[in-house]
Amino acid sequence: MKKYIVEGRIKLDKSVHTHLTTYHDPCNYGRKSERTFGQAYYDEPRWITQQCCENFVEMYPNRANNFCCGAGGGAWAAPYVEERIFYGRVKAKQIKDTGAKLLIAPCHNCRDQIMKSLRKEYDFMDVEVKYLWELVADSLIIEPREVEPEEE
């Protein structure tokens, strides 16, 4: 996505998302990716988010020091709901402390945990949760193409 934005292949409208926005660092995109592949993805998704949103705020701590949402390591699919929600309490506080009304959570486990469990349990239902690709899709500027007349 970043490459397409930088190259101008896709254009984005920041004014679509005016609410204060924050970004959740998934364990898989950061620490695990760095350990496994030697490359963590911390700055790229933030940059993309900031191309789509006018008001961005960081959670603290973030990047490699960010807290897990509680769904990592397969916990989202496991039957330990109470434990998963308990371990997500620190993430819930981080989110609430930002004051953001839009949270970008690119990992499907993280998004589901935050959206379906933590928001209700820790009372921040007023925060919208989106995937990164969803944020980009909602921000796209679609320009009409000129159609060449058919040759006779």
PyMOL commands that set and color helices and strands:
alter all, ss='L'
color gray80, all
select helices_A, chain A and resi 2-6+14-16+31-37+43-52+63-65+81-87+89-98+108-121+132-139
alter helices_A, ss='H'
color red, helices_A
select strands_A, chain A and resi 21-23+102-104+128-130
alter strands_A, ss='S'
color yellow, strands_A
deselect
rebuild
show_as cartoon
